[in-house]
Amino acid sequence: MNIVILHRIPFAKIRYDLAVDHGRHTVRYLSATGTTDGLPAGAGRRVLTTPTVDVDALAAQHADWLGSADRLIARSEYDLLPAAHLRERFGIPGDRPADIAPLRDKWLMRTRAAAAGIAQPAFWSVADFRRNPPATGTYLIKPRLEASSTGIETGDARHILDRLAARPATSDTSKASDTSKASDISNTSDMSDVFVEEFVPGQIWHLDGYLRHGVVRTVTSSVYVGDCLNFAHGSPLGSAQTPDEPEALALLRRTLPVLGQRDGAFHFELIRTGDGRFLFLETAGRVGGAGVAETFELRTGVNLYQVDLAHQLYGDIDEPTTRPSAHWYGWFVFPAHHRAEGTSVDFDPGRFAGRLVSYVHNDRPAAKAGEISYAAAATPLSGVVRGSAEGLRDTLAEICTQTSVLEPV
């Protein structure tokens, strides 16, 4: 096969070479990382000079590779929809925009879930919120096509209305183009690239695993220590595996078919309210970031990236054997994107002997100011811990609250 890969996830993490024989197949990388360092010797490689959302430019610049491709692989959240448009344009087998949009466009995702009666926080189009704003409560402005809590703003109704009024009349051209294509699929009359959501206090969970032929096969349940929105604003984040809850699994199994996902990896987020109910927040048709894949494999024995790539490459999965661990696992990550001058931390791994599985401590993290990243190379500190289901959250809370963040000099 001729295989083109839109490369963004760190190679050492996803290991495309374990999923596809680079000697037997022609493999070419279009790198969105700014470098081709670390890619397999002998593989074709190009550094992208335009954002992947600029589908027209990509198609024009790389038609020689795309025109002969048997597969186009893109597993980063930011590249899923552009790759679907490129597959459609060049007749490459695989997911099309109509397949990806309900798992990528959060407005379409939420409206489809609402039509199916799936429990979730209330939400409004920008036009509807302006027309009849609630009198009380806290709300979020949520971008339809962003990830990692990028662009989310919170406040009361008055603050949200003020922030909406301050938004530019036209969005960034490349993102607006991508949004409009997703909006055409959703058949919605509100073309805004954001919507408004009710803020519901509670405990944020994420369920990770994969489906085969419409059936959820292997899944782990986890609870965030901290949350992704606060990570975006500069606070550390952790996640602890926890025993499955039947109501959470039922919500997962009910929601994914409504959004059209039958195969491959999922990263499903939900909130457990104070009275114990679970509400759907959002999902992604790919492997979760940060330490999700590592902790999933430690707990189950299954490499989620390799399962996901198998589906993308061959349309099916030879299911790996699950080897459940006696331990539970969690991950943590400290941000660096929120300070232009960078961030460093004072971490003592000896304090966590017996609980710390691995860690990466960077004095010079590669994060760029304003660009949220969970990648180990981009953050001052990240790692994996193990323990009992009850003790993991305490360990992560200890790391997140008692590790000193050093002020820049």
C-alpha positions in Angstrom: 0.0 0.0 0.0 0.9 3.6 -0.4 0.3 5.2 3.0 0.4 8.9 3.8 0.5 9.9 7.5 -0.4 13.4 8.8 2.2 13.3 11.6 1.6 15.3 14.8 1.5 12.9 17.8 5.0 12.2 19.0 6.4 9.3 17.1 7.7 7.5 20.2 4.2 7.6 21.6 2.2 6.3 18.6 4.8 4.1 16.9 3.4 3.9 13.4 6.2 1.5 12.6 4.8 -1.2 14.9 1.5 -1.1 13.0 2.8 -1.0 9.4 5.8 -2.6 7.9 7.8 0.3 6.4 9.8 -2.1 4.2 6.7 -3.8 2.7 4.7 -0.6 2.2 5.5 2.9 0.8 5.1 5.2 3.9 5.3 8.9 3.6 5.0 11.5 6.4 3.5 15.0 6.2 4.8 16.4 9.4 2.9 19.1 11.3 5.4 19.3 14.0 7.9 21.5 12.2 10.5 18.8 11.9 11.0 15.3 10.6 13.4 14.2 13.3 12.8 10.8 14.7 10.9 9.4 11.8 11.9 6.0 10.3 14.9 6.0 8.0 13.9 5.6 4.4 10.4 6.8 4.7 9.3 9.8 2.6 9.0 13.0 4.7 8.0 16.6 4.3 7.5 19.4 6.8 4.1 21.1 6.3 4.4 24.8 5.7 0.6 25.5 6.0 -1.9 24.5 8.8 -3.7 21.2 8.2 -7.0 23.0 8.3 -6.1 24.7 5.0 -7.3 21.7 3.0 -7.0 23.5 -0.4 -3.3 24.3 0.2 -2.5 20.8 1.3 -4.3 19.3 -1.7 -2.4 21.5 -4.1 1.0 21.2 -2.4 0.9 17.4 -1.9 -1.2 16.1 -4.7 1.6 13.9 -5.9 1.5 11.9 -2.7 -2.2 12.1 -1.9 -3.3 11.3 -5.5 -1.7 7.8 -5.2 -2.4 7.1 -1.6 -4.3 3.9 -0.5 -4.6 5.2 3.1 -4.3 8.6 4.7 -3.7 8.3 8.5 -4.4 11.2 10.8 -4.9 10.5 14.5 -4.5 14.0 16.1 -7.8 15.7 17.0 -6.7 18.7 15.0 -6.2 16.7 11.8 -9.2 14.3 11.8 -11.6 16.6 9.8 -8.9 17.9 7.3 -7.9 14.4 6.6 -11.5 13.4 6.0 -11.9 16.2 3.4 -8.6 15.1 1.7 -9.8 11.5 1.5 -13.0 12.6 -0.1 -11.2 14.9 -2.6 -8.7 12.2 -3.6 -10.9 9.2 -3.3 -8.8 7.6 -0.5 -10.6 4.9 1.5 -11.5 5.7 5.1 -13.5 8.2 7.1 -15.3 11.0 5.3 -16.4 14.4 6.7 -19.9 13.0 7.4 -18.3 10.3 9.6 -15.9 12.6 11.5 -18.1 15.7 12.0 -20.4 14.3 14.7 -17.3 13.2 16.7 -15.4 16.5 16.1 -17.9 19.3 15.8 -19.2 19.8 19.4 -22.3 21.6 18.3 -23.3 18.8 16.0 -22.3 16.3 18.6 -24.5 17.9 21.3 -27.5 18.4 19.0 -27.5 14.8 17.9 -27.2 13.6 21.5 -30.1 15.9 22.5 -32.3 14.6 19.7 -31.7 11.1 21.0 -32.7 12.2 24.6 -29.2 11.7 26.0 -28.7 13.4 29.4 -26.3 16.4 29.1 -25.9 20.0 30.3 -28.2 22.5 28.7 -26.7 24.4 25.7 -27.7 27.2 23.3 -26.7 28.6 20.0 -25.2 32.0 20.2 -28.4 33.5 18.6 -30.7 31.7 21.1 -28.6 32.7 24.1 -28.6 36.3 23.1 -32.3 36.2 22.4 -33.3 34.8 25.8 -30.4 34.8 28.3 -30.9 33.0 31.6 -31.2 35.3 34.7 -28.8 33.3 36.9 -26.2 30.6 36.7 -22.7 30.1 35.2 -22.1 29.4 31.5 -19.3 28.5 29.1 -18.5 29.8 25.7 -17.3 26.6 23.9 -15.6 26.5 20.5 -17.0 23.9 18.2 -13.8 22.6 16.7 -11.1 23.3 19.3 -9.6 20.7 21.7 -7.8 20.8 25.1 -10.2 23.4 26.4 -8.7 26.0 24.0 -10.9 29.1 23.7 -13.3 28.2 26.5 -14.5 31.2 28.6 -16.7 31.0 31.7 -18.9 33.5 33.6 -22.5 34.6 34.4 -24.9 35.4 31.6 -23.9 39.1 31.5 -20.2 38.2 31.1 -20.9 35.7 28.4 -23.0 38.2 26.5 -20.3 40.8 26.8 -17.6 38.3 25.6 -19.8 37.2 22.7 -20.3 40.8 21.7 -16.5 41.3 21.7 -15.9 38.5 19.4 -14.8 39.5 15.9 -17.4 39.5 13.2 -15.4 37.0 11.2 -13.2 34.2 12.5 -9.8 33.1 11.3 -10.3 32.2 7.7 -8.9 28.7 7.8 -10.9 27.8 10.9 -14.0 29.4 9.5 -13.7 27.3 6.4 -13.4 24.2 8.4 -16.3 25.2 10.6 -18.6 25.9 7.6 -17.9 22.5 6.1 -18.9 20.8 9.4 -21.9 23.1 9.7 -23.1 22.1 6.2 -23.1 18.5 7.4 -25.0 19.5 10.6 -27.6 21.4 8.6 -27.8 24.1 11.3 -28.7 27.7 10.6 -26.3 29.0 13.2 -22.9 29.4 11.6 -21.1 30.6 14.6 -17.9 28.8 15.5 -18.9 28.7 19.2 -22.0 27.9 21.3 -22.9 28.4 24.9 -23.2 25.6 27.5 -24.5 25.5 31.1 -21.8 25.0 33.7 -22.7 22.0 35.8 -20.5 21.4 38.9 -19.4 17.9 39.5 -16.7 15.3 39.0 -15.3 14.9 35.4 -14.8 11.4 34.2 -13.3 10.0 31.0 -13.8 6.5 29.6 -11.2 5.3 27.2 -11.1 2.2 25.0 -12.1 0.9 21.6 -15.1 -0.4 19.6 -15.2 -3.2 17.1 -18.2 -3.7 14.8 -20.3 -1.4 17.1 -19.4 -3.2 20.3 -17.4 -1.6 23.1 -14.7 -4.1 23.8 -12.0 -2.9 26.3 -12.7 0.2 28.4 -11.1 1.9 31.4 -12.9 4.5 33.6 -10.9 7.4 35.1 -11.6 10.5 37.2 -9.7 13.8 36.6 -7.8 15.3 39.5 -8.2 19.0 38.6 -9.7 19.7 35.2 -8.7 20.5 31.6 -10.0 24.0 31.8 -7.8 24.9 34.8 -4.9 23.2 33.0 -5.4 25.6 30.1 -5.1 28.5 32.6 -1.9 27.1 34.2 -2.8 24.5 36.9 -1.5 20.9 36.9 -3.8 18.1 35.9 -4.1 14.4 36.9 -6.2 11.4 36.1 -6.9 8.3 38.2 -8.3 5.1 37.0 -11.4 4.0 39.0 -13.8 1.1 39.0 -16.4 1.2 36.3 -19.9 2.5 37.0 -22.8 0.8 35.2 -24.6 4.1 34.5 -21.4 5.6 33.0 -20.9 2.6 30.7 -24.6 2.7 29.7 -24.2 6.3 28.7 -21.2 5.5 26.6 -22.8 2.6 24.9 -25.9 4.6 24.1 -24.2 7.8 22.9 -21.5 6.5 20.5 -24.0 4.8 18.1 -26.0 8.1 18.0 -22.8 9.8 16.8 -22.1 7.1 14.3 -18.9 5.6 15.7 -18.7 1.8 15.3 -15.0 1.1 15.3 -11.7 2.4 16.7 -10.6 4.3 19.8 -12.7 6.7 21.8 -12.1 9.3 24.5 -15.5 9.9 26.1 -15.9 12.6 28.7 -18.8 12.9 31.1 -19.7 14.6 34.4 -20.9 13.0 37.6 -23.2 15.5 39.4 -23.5 15.9 43.1 -26.6 13.6 43.2 -24.6 10.8 41.4 -26.1 11.2 37.9 -23.9 11.1 34.8 -24.2 13.7 32.0 -22.5 13.5 28.6 -20.0 16.2 27.9 -18.2 15.3 24.7 -16.3 12.5 22.9 -13.5 12.1 20.5 -12.9 9.3 18.0 -9.2 8.9 18.8 -6.9 7.9 21.6 -6.9 10.4 24.6 -3.9 12.6 25.2 -1.4 13.0 28.1 -0.9 9.6 29.8 -4.2 7.9 28.6 -2.5 5.4 26.3 0.2 4.5 28.7 -2.0 3.9 31.7 -4.6 2.1 29.5 -1.9 -0.4 28.5 -0.6 -0.8 32.0 -4.1 -1.6 33.3 -5.3 -3.8 30.4 -2.2 -5.0 28.5 -3.6 -3.5 25.3 -1.8 -0.8 23.3 -4.7 1.5 22.3 -2.7 3.3 19.6 -1.9 0.0 17.8 -5.6 -1.1 18.0 -6.7 2.3 16.6 -4.1 2.2 13.8 -5.1 -1.3 12.9 -8.6 -0.1 12.2 -7.4 2.9 10.2 -5.1 0.8 8.1 -7.0 -2.4 7.6 -10.6 -1.7 8.4 -10.7 -4.3 11.2 -8.9 -5.2 14.4 -7.4 -8.6 15.3 -8.3 -8.1 19.0 -5.4 -8.3 21.4 -5.5 -10.4 24.5 -6.5 -8.4 27.6 -4.2 -8.9 30.6 -5.8 -7.0 33.5 -3.3 -5.7 36.1 -3.7 -6.0 39.8 -2.8 -2.3 40.0 -4.6 0.8 39.1 -2.8 3.7 37.3 -3.0 7.4 36.9 -1.1 10.2 35.1 -0.2 13.8 35.8 1.1 16.7 33.8 2.2 20.3 34.6 1.6 23.0 32.0 4.2 25.4 30.5 2.1 27.1 27.7 0.6 29.8 30.0 3.9 31.7 30.5 5.9 33.3 27.7 9.1 32.9 29.8 8.6 29.2 30.4 8.0 27.1 33.5 10.1 24.8 35.7 9.2 22.8 38.8 11.1 21.4 41.8 10.1 17.7 41.8 11.4 15.1 44.3 10.7 11.6 42.8 12.0 9.9 46.0 8.9 11.1 47.9 6.8 8.9 45.7 8.9 5.7 45.7 6.8 2.6 45.1 4.0 4.8 43.6 5.9 6.5 40.7 6.1 4.3 37.6 7.8 6.8 35.4 8.3 10.5 34.9 9.8 13.2 32.6 11.2 16.3 34.2 12.2 19.1 31.7 14.1 22.1 32.8 13.4 23.6 29.3 10.0 22.4 28.1 9.3 22.9 24.5 5.8 24.4 24.9 5.1 27.5 23.0 3.2 30.3 24.8 -0.5 30.0 24.2 -0.4 26.6 22.6 -1.8 24.1 25.0 0.0 20.7 25.0 0.1 17.6 27.2 3.1 16.1 25.4 5.9 15.2 27.7 8.5 17.2 25.8 6.3 20.3 26.0 5.8 20.3 29.7 8.0 20.7 32.7 6.8 17.6 34.5 4.7 14.6 33.6 4.5 11.0 34.8 2.6 7.9 35.6 1.7 6.5 39.1 0.2 3.3 40.4 -1.6 2.2 43.5 -5.0 1.2 44.8 -8.1 2.7 43.3 -8.7 4.6 46.5 -5.1 5.8 46.9 -4.4 7.0 43.4 -6.3 10.3 43.7 -4.5 11.1 46.9 -1.2 10.5 45.3 -2.0 12.7 42.3 -3.4 15.4 44.5 -0.2 15.3 46.6 2.0 15.6 43.4 -0.2 18.4 41.9 -0.5 20.5 45.1 2.9 19.9 46.8 5.3 20.1 43.8 6.7 23.6 43.8 6.5 25.6 40.6 9.6 27.8 40.3 9.2 31.5 39.4 11.3 32.5 36.4 14.4 34.5 37.1 
